[in-house]
Amino acid sequence: MTSFLFVCTGNICRSPLAELAMRREASLRGLTLDIDSAATGRWNLGEAPDPRARVVASRQGLDASPLRARLVTKEDFDRFDHIIAMDHSHLAILRQMRPHQSKARLSLMLDHIPARAGQDVIDPYYGPDEGFITTWEDVEAACAALARTVLGPRP
């Protein structure tokens, strides 16, 4: 089965929302997949997603409250088929961490939307609440495109 790891700075905003979006895509296809999210930084380890991210998820009928921030590990490069970075800084860190024989395919989140290739998912943490809506829209669209490519069309 295909597996996905979504990565951002603190694992409390962008990557948990992407994790939830991909979980929904898998569910719509009747699949139970290994889908997770992780951080490149240690600031929020063990914390639930940002309250604003939880509100946006809840509006989509998704529950972010059980998720907890964790760090990307070397083992993730063997566990996951696809490791998706929210921005270029995360992708650079992942490329440095990646073991030589890793099976994981690294990509930038918005590269999965041809018209958005090369763009970062903007970090909403320091901005207004509306930024979390924009983040959700970005990761939802990218996960839908990624799922179509990797998992096939929805039934």
VEXTOR-836767 format. One line per 4 residues: their letters; for each residue x, y, z of N, C-alpha, C. Coordinates in pm, 1 decimal. Layout:
N
a	X:Y:Z:X:Y:Z:X:Y:Z; ...;
END
This chain:
155
mtsf	84.3:-119.2:0.0:0.0:0.0:0.0:88.3:124.9:0.0; 42.5:228.5:-60.8:113.9:354.9:-67.4:102.6:428.4:65.2; 209.0:498.8:102.5:210.0:572.9:229.3:259.7:715.0:206.6; 211.9:806.1:293.3:239.3:948.9:277.6:278.4:1011.5:410.8;
lfvc	380.8:1097.9:407.9:418.8:1179.6:523.0:423.9:1324.7:476.9; 355.1:1411.6:550.0:352.1:1554.8:519.5:434.9:1628.2:624.2; 519.3:1721.3:577.6:618.1:1783.4:665.6:611.4:1935.4:659.6; 608.7:1998.0:779.3:622.7:2143.2:790.6:713.1:2174.7:909.6;
tgni	719.5:2298.5:948.1:813.7:2341.4:1050.9:781.6:2284.3:1188.9; 659.8:2308.7:1237.2:626.4:2268.6:1373.6:526.8:2155.6:1384.2; 469.8:2112.5:1271.1:371.0:2005.1:1267.0:245.9:2040.5:1347.4; 207.4:2170.1:1340.8:83.8:2210.9:1409.5:-10.7:2289.5:1318.5;
crsp	32.2:2323.1:1197.7:-53.4:2401.7:1106.6:-71.0:2331.7:972.9; 27.5:2347.0:886.0:15.2:2299.7:748.5:14.1:2147.6:736.4; 113.8:2081.0:795.0:123.3:1935.8:772.8:9.2:1856.7:836.0; -43.1:1893.1:954.4:-158.4:1817.5:1003.5:-282.1:1836.4:915.1;
lael	-299.7:1957.5:860.4:-412.5:1978.2:769.7:-395.2:1894.3:643.3; -273.3:1885.0:593.0:-247.7:1800.8:476.0:-271.4:1653.5:510.1; -228.8:1612.2:627.0:-253.4:1474.0:670.1:-403.0:1443.9:668.6; -481.5:1532.8:725.0:-627.2:1513.1:729.1:-687.9:1513.3:588.6;
amrr	-640.0:1601.3:501.9:-691.2:1606.6:364.6:-661.4:1475.2:291.8; -541.6:1420.3:310.6:-507.4:1294.5:243.0:-581.5:1176.9:305.7; -602.5:1180.7:436.3:-682.1:1074.8:499.3:-823.1:1072.5:439.1; -879.2:1191.3:416.3:-1011.8:1198.5:355.9:-1009.4:1143.1:213.1;
easl	-906.2:1178.1:135.7:-893.9:1124.5:-0.7:-886.2:971.9:1.3; -809.2:915.7:92.5:-798.7:769.9:103.1:-933.3:709.2:141.3; -1000.9:770.8:236.2:-1131.7:722.3:281.6:-1233.2:722.7:167.7; -1231.9:828.3:87.2:-1324.0:836.3:-26.1:-1300.3:724.8:-127.4;
rglt	-1180.6:667.8:-125.0:-1146.6:557.5:-215.3:-1159.0:422.0:-145.5; -1203.8:423.2:-20.0:-1217.7:299.4:56.1:-1085.1:239.2:97.6; -980.9:322.6:109.4:-847.0:274.7:142.6:-807.8:312.0:284.8; -736.8:222.4:349.8:-674.6:252.1:477.7:-524.3:254.9:451.8;
ldid	-466.7:373.1:455.5:-325.6:390.9:421.5:-248.3:445.3:540.2; -117.1:430.1:536.0:-29.0:488.6:636.2:-7.6:634.9:595.8; -72.4:725.4:669.1:-65.5:868.5:641.3:-33.1:937.9:772.7; 68.4:1023.8:770.9:113.0:1089.5:893.8:166.8:1228.1:858.2;
saat	203.9:1301.8:960.0:267.6:1432.2:941.3:375.8:1447.6:1046.7; 471.4:1536.8:1018.7:584.7:1554.3:1109.5:645.8:1692.9:1091.2; 735.0:1726.1:1183.3:799.6:1857.2:1187.8:948.4:1847.8:1156.0; 1002.0:1960.0:1109.6:1146.5:1972.1:1096.4:1206.5:2038.0:1220.8;
grwn	1123.4:2102.8:1302.1:1169.9:2170.7:1423.1:1107.6:2112.4:1548.9; 1172.2:2134.5:1662.0:1134.0:2072.5:1789.2:1036.6:2153.8:1874.3; 997.8:2273.8:1831.8:924.7:2366.1:1916.8:794.8:2312.5:1974.5; 721.9:2232.9:1898.3:586.1:2195.1:1936.4:568.4:2046.1:1962.7;
lgea	675.8:1973.9:1985.4:666.6:1828.1:1999.8:562.6:1788.8:2103.7; 477.2:1694.6:2066.4:373.7:1644.7:2155.8:247.9:1728.3:2161.8; 249.4:1844.6:2097.4:132.3:1932.8:2101.5:30.5:1896.0:1994.4; -96.0:1927.9:2023.6:-203.6:1913.9:1925.3:-188.5:2025.4:1821.5;
pdpr	-253.5:2011.5:1707.6:-248.8:2119.1:1608.1:-299.6:2251.6:1665.8; -253.6:2359.8:1605.3:-295.9:2495.0:1641.5:-449.2:2499.6:1647.6; -505.2:2569.6:1746.7:-652.3:2577.7:1756.8:-718.6:2626.4:1628.2; -652.6:2716.8:1555.1:-710.2:2766.9:1429.8:-713.8:2657.3:1323.6;
arvv	-614.4:2570.3:1322.7:-614.5:2456.4:1229.9:-725.4:2358.9:1267.9; -745.2:2339.3:1397.7:-852.2:2249.1:1442.2:-988.6:2302.1:1402.2; -1007.6:2434.1:1408.5:-1135.5:2494.5:1368.1:-1159.2:2472.6:1218.7; -1058.1:2498.3:1137.4:-1071.4:2480.2:992.5:-1100.8:2333.6:961.2;
asrq	-1032.3:2241.5:1026.6:-1056.9:2099.0:1004.7:-1199.4:2062.6:1045.0; -1242.3:2113.1:1157.5:-1377.3:2084.0:1207.3:-1483.6:2130.3:1108.7; -1461.4:2243.8:1047.1:-1556.1:2294.3:946.3:-1566.2:2201.0:825.9; -1463.9:2118.5:807.3:-1463.1:2021.2:698.2:-1512.9:1884.1:745.1;
glda	-1554.9:1877.6:871.1:-1600.6:1750.9:927.3:-1486.8:1659.4:969.5; -1368.9:1716.6:990.7:-1249.8:1639.5:1026.6:-1205.1:1674.8:1168.0; -1153.6:1577.0:1239.6:-1110.6:1597.1:1377.6:-958.5:1595.2:1386.0; -898.4:1710.3:1410.6:-753.0:1721.3:1420.8:-703.7:1701.9:1564.1;
splr	-793.6:1699.2:1660.5:-752.1:1698.7:1800.8:-667.3:1577.9:1843.3; -684.0:1458.2:1784.5:-597.0:1347.2:1827.1:-452.9:1357.4:1777.0; -428.3:1440.0:1676.5:-294.2:1449.8:1618.9:-197.9:1516.2:1716.4; -72.6:1472.0:1714.6:31.9:1529.1:1799.4:158.2:1551.1:1717.5;
arlv	222.2:1665.9:1740.1:343.5:1701.4:1666.9:457.6:1606.9:1701.6; 530.6:1570.1:1596.1:649.6:1486.0:1612.2:753.6:1528.4:1509.6; 876.6:1487.1:1531.6:985.5:1517.8:1439.1:994.8:1414.8:1327.0; 1040.5:1458.0:1211.6:1077.6:1365.7:1105.4:1196.6:1285.3:1155.4;
tked	1197.5:1155.6:1125.9:1309.4:1069.2:1165.5:1370.9:1003.3:1042.6; 1489.9:950.7:1056.6:1555.0:876.6:947.0:1469.3:756.9:907.2; 1401.9:696.3:1004.9:1317.7:579.2:977.2:1200.1:613.3:885.1; 1156.4:737.9:888.5:1045.9:779.8:801.9:1079.5:760.6:654.2;
fdrf	1206.9:768.7:619.8:1247.4:756.6:480.5:1234.3:613.5:428.7; 1223.7:517.1:519.4:1195.9:378.7:480.7:1048.4:346.1:497.4; 983.8:408.9:593.6:843.0:380.7:621.8:749.3:434.9:514.5; 779.2:554.6:461.7:686.9:622.3:370.9:735.6:619.2:226.3;
dhii	638.9:602.0:134.9:668.4:606.0:-8.0:682.6:749.5:-57.5; 599.5:838.3:-2.2:597.1:979.0:-43.8:614.2:1067.4:79.2; 714.8:1154.0:76.5:734.1:1253.4:182.0:719.2:1389.0:114.7; 618.7:1463.2:160.4:579.2:1585.6:92.6:606.0:1705.5:183.1;
amdh	688.3:1797.4:135.6:726.0:1917.3:210.3:630.2:2031.7:178.8; 598.8:2110.9:280.6:509.3:2224.0:260.8:578.9:2342.3:194.9; 710.5:2354.6:212.9:782.1:2463.0:146.1:925.9:2422.4:114.7; 994.4:2510.8:45.2:1130.9:2481.4:-0.4:1227.7:2457.6:114.6;
shla	1211.0:2526.7:226.7:1302.1:2506.0:339.4:1289.1:2364.5:394.3; 1166.7:2313.6:401.2:1146.0:2175.9:449.2:1203.7:2076.0:350.4; 1185.0:2101.9:222.2:1237.6:2012.1:120.2:1390.2:2005.0:128.0; 1454.5:2117.3:153.1:1600.8:2118.6:166.0:1645.3:2036.1:286.7;
ilrq	1575.8:2050.0:398.3:1608.6:1971.9:519.2:1589.3:1822.9:491.7; 1478.0:1789.0:426.4:1450.9:1648.3:396.2:1557.1:1589.5:303.3; 1600.6:1666.9:206.8:1705.9:1619.1:115.6:1835.9:1593.6:191.3; 1866.4:1677.8:289.9:1987.2:1658.5:370.7:1974.9:1536.2:460.6;
mrph	1856.0:1513.8:515.5:1833.2:1401.5:607.5:1824.0:1266.9:536.8; 1782.5:1268.0:412.4:1748.5:1146.0:339.3:1866.4:1048.7:332.6; 1847.6:927.7:385.7:1952.9:825.6:372.9:1973.7:788.9:225.8; 2093.6:748.9:193.2:2130.8:721.4:54.5:2039.6:619.2:-12.9;
qska	2000.8:515.2:55.6:1919.9:408.0:-3.1:1769.7:425.0:21.6; 1727.5:544.1:55.0:1587.0:568.8:86.5:1494.8:537.7:-30.3; 1380.1:477.8:2.3:1278.8:449.3:-100.0:1182.6:566.9:-118.4; 1182.5:659.3:-25.0:1084.8:768.6:-25.4:1106.4:863.8:-142.4;
rlsl	995.0:905.8:-202.1:997.8:1009.1:-304.8:969.2:1141.7:-237.2; 1059.6:1237.2:-252.6:1041.7:1369.0:-192.7:976.8:1462.1:-293.9; 886.6:1546.8:-245.0:824.4:1645.7:-333.3:780.0:1766.4:-252.7; 752.0:1871.1:-324.3:695.8:1993.9:-268.5:543.9:1984.5:-284.5;
mldh	470.0:2016.6:-181.7:324.6:1999.4:-180.1:256.8:2054.5:-305.4; 283.1:2179.3:-337.3:210.3:2241.8:-447.5:261.9:2200.7:-585.2; 370.9:2123.4:-590.3:415.8:2069.0:-718.0:314.2:1970.5:-775.8; 224.0:1922.7:-692.3:123.4:1826.2:-738.2:7.3:1894.3:-810.6;
ipar	7.5:2027.3:-810.1:-88.8:2105.9:-887.6:-7.0:2176.4:-996.3; -15.7:2131.5:-1120.6:72.3:2186.0:-1224.7:78.7:2339.0:-1228.9; -31.3:2407.5:-1212.2:-30.9:2554.0:-1218.4:36.6:2617.7:-1096.5; 62.0:2539.2:-992.1:122.0:2591.5:-869.1:262.6:2537.8:-843.8;
agqd	315.9:2459.8:-936.2:447.2:2397.5:-918.1:551.2:2500.9:-877.7; 633.4:2463.2:-780.7:740.3:2549.9:-732.9:699.2:2646.8:-624.0; 570.3:2653.5:-592.8:522.4:2745.6:-489.1:520.1:2677.8:-352.4; 533.2:2758.1:-248.3:523.1:2710.8:-110.3:379.5:2721.5:-60.9;
vidp	340.9:2630.9:28.4:218.2:2650.0:105.6:256.7:2751.6:213.2; 193.0:2866.1:211.6:228.7:2974.5:303.5:196.5:2933.9:448.1; 289.4:2963.9:538.1:271.4:2933.2:679.9:172.0:3032.7:739.8; 57.5:2985.3:789.9:-43.9:3076.7:842.5:-23.8:3115.2:988.5;
yygp	75.5:3057.6:1053.7:89.3:3068.7:1198.9:89.2:3212.8:1250.5; 165.7:3300.0:1188.0:178.5:3437.0:1238.5:78.3:3534.5:1177.7; -8.1:3485.4:1091.1:-103.8:3572.7:1023.5:-242.9:3563.6:1083.5; -338.3:3624.4:1014.3:-477.4:3620.8:1061.4:-537.7:3481.4:1045.1;
degf	-648.2:3459.9:1113.6:-716.0:3330.1:1108.5:-748.5:3286.0:966.7; -778.3:3381.2:878.2:-814.5:3348.7:740.1:-702.5:3274.4:667.9; -579.9:3292.7:713.4:-466.9:3222.5:652.8:-480.8:3071.5:663.0; -546.6:3025.3:767.4:-566.2:2881.7:783.5:-665.1:2827.5:680.3;
ittw	-759.2:2911.3:640.4:-853.3:2872.0:534.8:-777.8:2857.9:403.1; -692.1:2953.7:374.3:-610.8:2946.6:252.6:-521.0:2822.9:255.0; -459.7:2795.8:370.0:-375.4:2676.7:383.4:-457.1:2551.3:356.7; -577.5:2543.0:415.8:-663.4:2426.9:391.2:-693.1:2412.3:242.2;
edve	-729.4:2520.1:177.5:-762.2:2514.5:34.4:-642.8:2464.9:-46.8; -522.7:2512.6:-11.7:-402.2:2470.1:-83.0:-373.8:2321.7:-62.5; -374.1:2277.0:63.7:-339.3:2136.6:88.3:-449.6:2042.8:40.7; -573.5:2085.0:49.1:-683.4:2001.3:0.4:-670.6:1980.3:-150.6;
aaca	-646.1:2087.1:-224.5:-631.3:2076.8:-370.2:-509.2:1992.1:-406.7; -399.3:2012.7:-337.2:-277.4:1936.9:-366.6:-294.6:1789.3:-332.0; -361.0:1759.7:-220.9:-384.0:1619.8:-184.1:-478.5:1551.9:-282.9; -578.6:1623.6:-329.5:-669.8:1567.4:-428.8:-593.3:1533.3:-557.1;
alar	-506.5:1623.7:-600.6:-427.2:1599.9:-721.6:-328.1:1485.2:-700.1; -261.0:1484.2:-586.2:-166.5:1376.8:-554.3:-238.7:1242.4:-548.5; -353.7:1240.0:-484.5:-430.3:1115.6:-473.0:-473.2:1065.5:-610.4; -518.4:1154.8:-698.7:-556.6:1112.7:-834.4:-438.1:1049.6:-906.6;
tvlg	-322.2:1108.9:-890.6:-200.9:1059.5:-957.8:-155.7:926.0:-900.6; -151.4:916.0:-768.9:-93.0:798.7:-703.1:-197.0:689.5:-675.9; -317.0:728.5:-635.4:-418.5:631.1:-594.5:-524.4:606.1:-701.4; -531.5:692.3:-799.9:-631.2:679.3:-905.4:-755.2:761.5:-874.8;
prp	-849.1:761.8:-967.4:-971.1:844.1:-949.3:-1056.3:791.4:-835.1; -1136.1:880.9:-780.9:-1234.1:839.1:-679.4:-1338.2:750.7:-745.8; -1388.2:650.3:-672.7:-1492.4:564.3:-730.8:-1622.8:639.7:-751.5;
END
